Amino acid sequence: MKRGIHPAYRPVVFRDRAADFAFLTRSTATSDKTVEWEDGNTYPVIDVEISSASHPFYTGTQRVLDTAGRVERFERRYGRGGSNQ
């Protein structure tokens, strides 16, 4: 690796405020905010909108969309598409 061209790779806390969930990992992401972690050390913290603790796919609250019904409703409303119109 060339020296001086890569960003610092260090411990960072990612926090999902919606789910009250945080995890410590290593990243090149930077932040001005810090948080004191469970081990007593202070790390930069990055707030994220969604994580595995709040994402519907991982939590099991995923909604099943009726895609066939949507296609039929679109075709009824706007007719069948194609080059003959």
Sequence and secondary structure as in RCSB ss.txt:
>XXXX:A:sequence
MKRGIHPAYRPVVFRDRAADFAFLTRSTATSDKTVEWEDGNTYPVIDVEISSASHPFYTGTQRVLDTAGRVERFE
RRYGRGGSNQ
>XXXX:A:secstr
  TTSS   EEEEEEETTTTEEEEEEES   S EEE TTS EEEEEEES  TTT HHHHT      HHHHHHHHH
HHH   STT 
